[in-house]
Amino acid sequence: MATLLEQKILRARVYCPICTHTVEADVVAVETGLRHKMKVIEGQRCQRCSTKLDAAYILEVKGGLHG
């Protein structure tokens, strides 16, 4: 399994469940068995309400950031 540093980090629009706004965040593809899922990188905060985005819904992946 690839580590976080080996995976490509992407920029995405995510839905903050606390303030109900759409904000930008970094996401990464995570391998779970045979499937791949997109996941918000832990520790990021919403730009509007400063809540952690660990439980945010990913709405749209924009493209590569770095990696």
N, C-alpha and C positions, 0 to 999 in steps of 0.2 A: 504494500500500500504506500502511495506517495505521501510525503509529509506536506505540511502547509507551504513550506518554502518551495517545494517542487511543483506545486499546483499553480495554475494561472488564476490570478486575482482579477475579478471583473467589477465594473461599476454598475450599479443597478438602482432602480427606483423601488423603494420599499414602503409599506404602509405601517405607520406607527399606531399600535392599538390604543395607546394612551391619549394622544392628542388628536387622533383621527386625521392626520395629514400624511401626504406622500412626500418622502424625503429621499435623498441619495445616500447610499451606503456601499461598502465593499462586500462582495460575495465571492464564494469559492465553491467549486464542485467537490462533493464529498462522496466517496465510494462506500456503499453499505451493502456488502455481499455482492450480488450481481448487478445492482442498480446504482445509478449515480443521481445525487440530489444536489440542488443548489442550497447553500446555507450562508446566512449572514455571519461574517467574521465576528467573533465574540468581543465584547468590550467597547463597541462603537456606541455613540450616543446620538439621540435625535437632536437636530439643530434647533428645533422649535421649543421642545419641552425638557430637554436634557435627560430623558429616560433612556435606559439601555435598549438597544434594538435587537437583542438576542432573540426575542419572540416575534419579530416583525415578519410580515408576509411579503414575499418577493413578488412584485407586480411585473417588472420589465427589466431585462438585462440589456444594458446599453452597449457594452463592448469592453475591450481590454484596457486595463489600467497599467499593469506591469506584470512581469512574470513569465 
